[in-house]
Amino acid sequence: MEYSWKYKTPEGFDDLVMCGDDEALTGLWFEGSRDDWRNTRECERRETPVFRDTRRWLDEYFAGHDPGFTPNYRIEGLTP
């Protein structure tokens, strides 16, 4: 099952849309970008542990700090 969740960015940035499953983040897009709706249209909206980890990472990043960890992610379907 794929899930999506919205991350509220600091002022001056578009919000982010996260996509993932129970194990990993599988996508991260700016809301309103040309692909965000296509990649999340069949996702259930639900916060998962990986989204909480990603939110923590983004909070640290936008605060100007090194988060010190990387959320679990999986990137599929990349072109060479």
C-alpha positions in Angstrom: 0.0 0.0 0.0 1.3 3.5 -0.9 0.6 6.4 1.4 1.1 10.2 1.0 1.5 13.0 3.5 2.0 16.8 3.3 4.8 18.6 4.9 4.3 22.3 5.7 7.5 24.1 4.7 8.7 27.5 6.1 7.3 30.6 4.4 8.8 31.2 1.0 8.7 27.6 -0.1 6.0 25.5 -1.6 4.8 22.7 0.7 6.1 19.2 0.0 4.2 16.0 -0.7 5.7 12.8 0.5 4.9 9.4 -0.9 6.0 6.0 0.6 5.0 2.7 2.0 5.4 1.1 5.4 9.2 0.8 5.0 10.6 3.7 2.9 10.1 7.1 1.4 9.5 6.6 -2.3 8.9 10.2 -3.5 9.1 13.8 -2.4 7.7 16.6 -4.5 6.8 20.3 -4.2 3.1 20.6 -4.0 1.7 21.8 -7.3 4.7 20.5 -9.3 3.8 18.9 -12.6 4.2 15.3 -11.1 2.9 15.5 -7.6 -0.8 14.7 -8.4 0.2 11.9 -10.7 2.4 10.1 -8.2 0.0 10.5 -5.2 -3.5 10.1 -6.8 -3.8 6.4 -5.7 -2.2 6.9 -2.3 -4.0 6.7 1.0 -3.4 9.8 3.1 -1.8 8.6 6.3 1.2 9.5 8.3 3.7 6.7 8.7 6.9 6.3 10.7 9.0 7.0 7.7 7.1 10.2 7.1 7.7 11.2 10.8 11.4 10.6 10.2 11.4 12.6 7.0 9.5 15.4 8.7 12.2 15.4 11.5 14.9 15.5 8.9 13.2 18.4 7.0 12.7 20.4 10.2 16.4 20.1 11.0 17.4 21.0 7.4 15.1 24.1 7.2 16.4 25.2 10.6 19.9 25.3 9.1 21.2 22.2 10.9 22.8 18.9 9.8 20.1 16.3 10.5 22.7 13.7 11.3 20.7 10.9 9.8 18.9 10.0 6.5 15.4 8.7 6.5 14.9 5.3 4.9 14.2 5.8 1.2 13.9 3.8 -2.0 14.1 5.3 -5.4 12.7 3.2 -8.3 12.4 3.8 -12.0 15.2 6.2 -12.4 16.5 6.8 -15.9 20.2 6.4 -16.6 
